[in-house]
């Protein structure tokens, strides 16, 4: 695995459960088409896995 992972919010969290929305905020994804770069850790991978239907991930 690489050292960082790039995550882009491609679908809105509106209508999702509170846990899903909190996970998006925890990742730093607060608005549509926002792209962030995070260190590739098991914790971040778990968060990405929880919201995988809303985000696009690039290694």
Secondary structure as the mmCIF struct_conf table of DSSP 4:
data_model
#
loop_
_struct_conf.conf_type_id
_struct_conf.id
_struct_conf.beg_label_comp_id
_struct_conf.beg_label_asym_id
_struct_conf.beg_label_seq_id
_struct_conf.end_label_comp_id
_struct_conf.end_label_asym_id
_struct_conf.end_label_seq_id
BEND BEND1 UNK A 3 UNK A 3
STRN STRN1 UNK A 4 UNK A 9
BEND BEND2 UNK A 11 UNK A 11
TURN_TY1_P TURN_TY1_P1 UNK A 14 UNK A 15
BEND BEND3 UNK A 16 UNK A 16
HELX_RH_AL_P HELX_RH_AL_P1 UNK A 18 UNK A 27
TURN_TY1_P TURN_TY1_P2 UNK A 28 UNK A 28
BEND BEND4 UNK A 31 UNK A 31
TURN_TY1_P TURN_TY1_P3 UNK A 32 UNK A 33
STRN STRN2 UNK A 35 UNK A 39
HELX_RH_AL_P HELX_RH_AL_P2 UNK A 42 UNK A 50
TURN_TY1_P TURN_TY1_P4 UNK A 51 UNK A 54
STRN STRN3 UNK A 55 UNK A 58
#
